[in-house]
């Protein structure tokens, strides 16, 4: 009988140890489920990396606390085993039958609770793994988005740099255009001024009109002289040193040197006074001592009243074509 009782007590002790172990496991599962629930329900949408780090730290802290409690439970079990239980039947230091039965009943309930907690713990671990996987995928996606955003920002920076270059080039072109417009405005003003002056000169009362009238008059006079000279030209041999004058004071003659040499005779020697002989062939003025060119028409005006004429300078004399009434004065 005593042996049967000892076996029951020993079984009760073993069941007690099992109960404490199961209770410790239940506490561990409860703490772990609390940690997993906190990690799963934690709002990680704002900053997944920070949330993941915080969750890891939190779960680590809970596991450390559970390990501490397990160590404390194991120490208590060891004390119970050494002391043979605490306060049982008077015949020995072990646990009474009623206590053992109660412990067994409680251990059975704890085993059932621990089994349920283990299942829930397994489910929570699975949820935690999925949450970790989803969190990793989210972090990877955010990193990819961050790289893409960085690339877009770099491209945008290049576009802005190109736009700045284009803007500076456009500003330079605008400055050049402004300078060109100012130059065009100045040229337009000068052109308008020249046009006004040209119109003024081209009018009948302007300088060009007056010059045209003078040219027309000179052409008419020249034509008349040529016509008169053509009617009156006479080939005359004039000896050396002799001078040919116009005969009438109000008339004039045209002299053409054909052979020999001759020079102009005039009391006017100052250039620009228009008081010499007129070379009608090239439009020049011959003053005293100037040589006559061969075959040039030379006009000798006003007879001999002012001393203008043509003197032969070749020793053998010279042949002159004379148009008009003339006189030859020997030296």
BELQUI-V57531 format. One record per helix or strand of 2 or more residues. SS is the DSSP state (H for helix, E for strand). FROM is the first residue (numbers start at 1). TO is the last residue. Records with the same first field share a line. If there is no record, write none. Layout:
BEGIN
SS->FROM-TO, FROM-TO
END
This chain:
BEGIN
H->2-41, 48-83, 97-202, 207-232
E->233-238, 243-246, 252-257, 262-265, 277-279, 284-286, 297-301, 309-312, 318-323, 326-329
END
